[in-house]
């Protein structure tokens, strides 16, 4: 269907508009689409009337296809135009129902028709307004939903931000706890290592020298150790003449740590004091070195930075306590060692003088450790005129070993009064020690020299073998089968051994401290002793046996500290040449 109207006046435009609206209604165009179409048509017709002239308005409703159709409105100039002019204005609307506009009534010229058209337009406007109202409500609903969504997003962001802050705080707390744990572990490790280093020494001077090396620069900038009375080190005179901070004096008197500075220390277990007049610009921590008896001294420290951490101060106080114990143990050890060494030297015998036989003995205490008191040497005559030389070693060390050594020495001398060979004497001594001290053992070598007898008789019980140097410079280890250690729980008869002893021979008796080293054993040491004895000239031993003893010890002990005491007894038979010279009228000894 198609219809056409000519429009040249406002009335023509109004009738054409009314007719178009009716056709759209009859065709099934919805009110909203119809209102949109009519409104657009009205605006264009107004523009056409403004331009003037006659215009042709055409409406086409092609047959619907597939249940939908198109309502087409065209406006073009009714006057003749060249072919390249502007195409006609067009507006379209779709409708979902079948219709072709055939039911539309024609538009009359009366006022009733215009009024009805006006009311129809108002109805369409009302429908449009209703649709707009629905859209506004829908927009308001969506706006509210959007607002709620925004509020939720803001709340979520706030929660996420709070969670982020909480996570960061937890991470910071974890990092802080981890750092504190690492610092605590470092302090414990340092305390354990430092304690091991302090207790490893039994020399109080070495302990005092060790403290600054342990504490500087990690836990202190400076370290001063002030020792009292017998606990003072080599710098005792310097410490007595040098003034000490008042806080150090208070620490010694009160037995509590003192902190001297121009600010409170706040350290646990430490009393705060005014800054030191000696060093007012530097904080000082004075910790007493306490023992079960009187205080040993005071440890004075200055901080590595401005002040100490509380945990560091607790660790330093504990380390000082352990250093006090180490110093006390060292002092007692040195006291007992001095007593043992004094007793040991008091019990060693004076060597007898025998024609044709020279003796030289040496006793050296251990260079470290309380390894004193077990070794001894002795030399005495028997009723038949023979000379007994003895060297022995009691197991254990200290005062108890020294006392047992003296008892064995006395018992051996008593048994020797009744005579008997070296093996018989050792057998009796074995029985004596087993009954006297079942848990104590000893080793010994006895050598017997008879006047004008070129034979040496000797016996050994678990002791390193004697070494014999003959006049030709050859050195022999007398390692014939010895007896077992003295005092072990078994019966034994220790046998005698003999060896030729020409003039100019030298017999070396010794204890294991001379030849034994932990890393090498005893055999290499015996070989070193034989080598050292072999290098002597025969005249050296004849002229100066005492000096030869010192020369013999030097190569054996110079290379290491010995942790056991050392005994050496040299027995030298004068050579024939030396005897002749001694018997000469001048009496000159060579």
BELMOZI-V232054 format. One record per run of one state. SS is the DSSP state (h for helix, s for strand, l for the rest). FROM is the first residue (numbers start at 0). TO is the last residue. If there is no record, write none. Layout:
((SS:FROM:TO) (SS:FROM:TO))
This chain:
((l:0:0) (s:1:6) (l:7:8) (h:9:26) (l:27:29) (h:30:50) (l:51:53) (s:54:60) (l:61:63) (s:64:64) (l:65:66) (s:67:76) (l:77:87) (s:88:94) (l:95:109) (h:110:198) (l:199:202) (h:203:214) (s:215:215) (l:216:218) (s:219:219) (l:220:220) (s:221:226) (l:227:227) (h:228:230) (l:231:234) (h:235:240) (l:241:244) (h:245:253) (l:254:255) (s:256:259) (l:260:268) (s:269:272) (l:273:282) (s:283:288) (l:289:295) (s:296:301) (l:302:308) (h:309:346) (l:347:352) (s:353:353) (l:354:355) (s:356:363) (l:364:373) (s:374:380) (l:381:385) (s:386:393) (l:394:397) (h:398:416) (l:417:420) (h:421:435) (l:436:440) (s:441:448) (l:449:453) (s:454:460) (l:461:464) (s:465:468) (l:469:473) (s:474:477) (l:478:481) (s:482:482) (l:483:484) (s:485:485) (l:486:495) (s:496:499) (l:500:504) (s:505:509) (l:510:510) (h:511:514) (l:515:515) (s:516:516) (l:517:519) (s:520:520) (l:521:521) (h:522:533) (l:534:536) (h:537:542) (l:543:543) (h:544:556) (l:557:564) (s:565:572) (l:573:574) (h:575:582) (l:583:589))
